[in-house]
Amino acid sequence: MSGTSAIAASHQAAGSEKPTWMLSPYALPLHAFGIAAKCALPLIIWFSLGRLVRWALLLLAATLSHGSWYQARLVVVVFLFTLVVMTSLATTAGMLYVIRDALMETRARREAGEGRESLFGALNRTALVFAGIYLTWGFVTQDIRDFMEIDLRRQPDRILVDAFAGEDSGVMAGLIGLDAKISLATMAVAYVIKTFFGRRHEAGAGRFSGILATFGELAFVFYGINALYTAVGARSDWLGGRVVVTAWHDWTDQAKAGVPGWEQVTGFIGAVWPYVVDALVVPLAWLTVGILVYGAYAEDTRTTIRGTRLERATVHVERTHRWTRLALVKLSAGWTERWIPLLNSLRLTVSGGAPLFGLFALCYVGLRVGGDYLGRAGRYLVAFDEPYIWFMTYVPVGFVVDLLVTTLSMCLIAATFDLAASRRRRGLR
């Protein structure tokens, strides 16, 4: 009996091993479609609920941005807009979480007694870095556009009627109309929240400390936009005449005139850089969020540079004076929030096979391009001769396209992580 059991166990172990071709980087599209087929229903439910809550919050914020007690209303509007971004975070994390059981890496972790975590645990770990990526790479711009579009479509003629009457309608200005003094007061409250819960999160205390710290971080930024908008609007002429600004423009003008090819090189970089961001940086940013949700990520700089020459440089920095270290941290904060999470994700992905990231980026861009063509085809098929009918057909077509593109993108992110982690676990390159 013992021999039979051993043979059966060996066959079971051999059967659980995935064929080598399924761990190939070039199996990424097939693996992503397989995950989508297994988890289609929960993905659709998460996306639909998230989109419903998001649009309800945007509509409520746009409605509240007009009326009496205007400044008090705008405080609530910015609060609701912060919840909109938090909803995007929860939706993304939820969609990635519900498909974790379809991953080879998850099964391998559970066989080793690891990898059991609640959705709130994944959300708490992901929140702060998600907020940094969401803000620094401009993903919040789409939320702002949607708020302005909803506000405009609620009363399409109001902005023109008030303009002819010489009045400010406040249409599409709900996120930037807050008084500077009120903005500073709300910023102070948000700063206290983000600092308090941020320290608790760093200490590993509090189940929801990361989520609350993220809410404080986002609120601090959005309330601060109003103060910054007011200050820049009042000081733009003053800033334009300062010595440093003038010297910078003079230096760039001299460089264009004196350095051969300067204008051509800078023009080429300026023309190419947006495509680099869309094709490489944006996919890597969303891959970072996926890796965070699945818990195979550390966002600190030390983890990212471990085993490289930069690690020796940080040792020398840590030996310097405390104020020197503090100044370096403050000066590099924007760079580290913007690039360190992405570099760490790139390192993890490339360690599972260099072609994996290239194919992931190609498939990600292909989904976006395919979604654009699918949207055009859908609007063409439901077009009518009667005017304004497109107001009713545009929304369902856009919803279906976003549903397909987003769910397949989440499956692609999960499949990329799965292949990278599985290949790294088995020592494949």
PEGIUR-V564430 format. One record per pair of residues at least 24 apart in sequence whose C-alpha atoms are under 6 Angstrom apart, sorted by sequence separation. I is the first residue (numbers start at 0). J is the second residue. If there is no record, write none. Layout:
BEGIN
((I J) (I J))
END
This chain:
BEGIN
((147 171) (189 215) (189 218) (53 83) (189 219) (186 219) (186 222) (182 222) (303 343) (49 90) (298 340) (182 226) (179 226) (177 225) (175 225) (42 94) (284 341) (287 344) (351 419) (348 419) (351 422) (351 423) (352 428) (351 428) (282 360) (123 207) (126 210) (123 209) (127 213) (123 210) (126 213) (57 146) (61 150) (70 177) (64 173) (286 412) (81 218) (125 291) (125 292) (121 292) (104 417) (102 417) (104 421) (24 355) (35 410) (31 410) (31 411) (31 414))
END
